Amino acid sequence: MIYTFGCSMTKWYWPTWVDWLRKYDQPVVNLANKGYGNQNIYWNLVNISDRLTANDTVNIMWAENHRLDL
């Protein structure tokens, strides 16, 4: 399984880089959200960490360093 995390550059109304991952013929779970900053991305990853296995792939697109989660 492929898990992706990020902000609107990862999940938006138009296709993003996550759509290219579907060519690997593995299930893709996009856990990104519009407006997420790095703190939200991190905690989203921590919340599912107990479900990850050695066969899973995690792809993270971090937000800008100065982006604040309010």
Secondary structure as the mmCIF struct_conf table of DSSP 4:
data_model
#
loop_
_struct_conf.conf_type_id
_struct_conf.id
_struct_conf.beg_label_comp_id
_struct_conf.beg_label_asym_id
_struct_conf.beg_label_seq_id
_struct_conf.end_label_comp_id
_struct_conf.end_label_asym_id
_struct_conf.end_label_seq_id
STRN STRN1 ILE A 2 PHE A 5
BEND BEND1 CYS A 7 CYS A 7
TURN_TY1_P TURN_TY1_P1 SER A 8 THR A 10
BEND BEND2 LYS A 11 TRP A 14
HELX_RH_AL_P HELX_RH_AL_P1 TRP A 17 TRP A 20
HELX_RH_3T_P HELX_RH_3T_P1 LEU A 21 TYR A 24
BEND BEND3 ASP A 25 GLN A 26
STRN STRN2 VAL A 28 ASN A 30
TURN_TY1_P TURN_TY1_P2 LYS A 34 GLY A 35
HELX_RH_AL_P HELX_RH_AL_P2 ASN A 38 ILE A 48
HELX_RH_3T_P HELX_RH_3T_P2 SER A 49 ARG A 51
TURN_TY1_P TURN_TY1_P3 ALA A 54 ASN A 55
STRN STRN3 THR A 57 ILE A 60
TURN_TY1_P TURN_TY1_P4 ASN A 65 HIS A 66
#
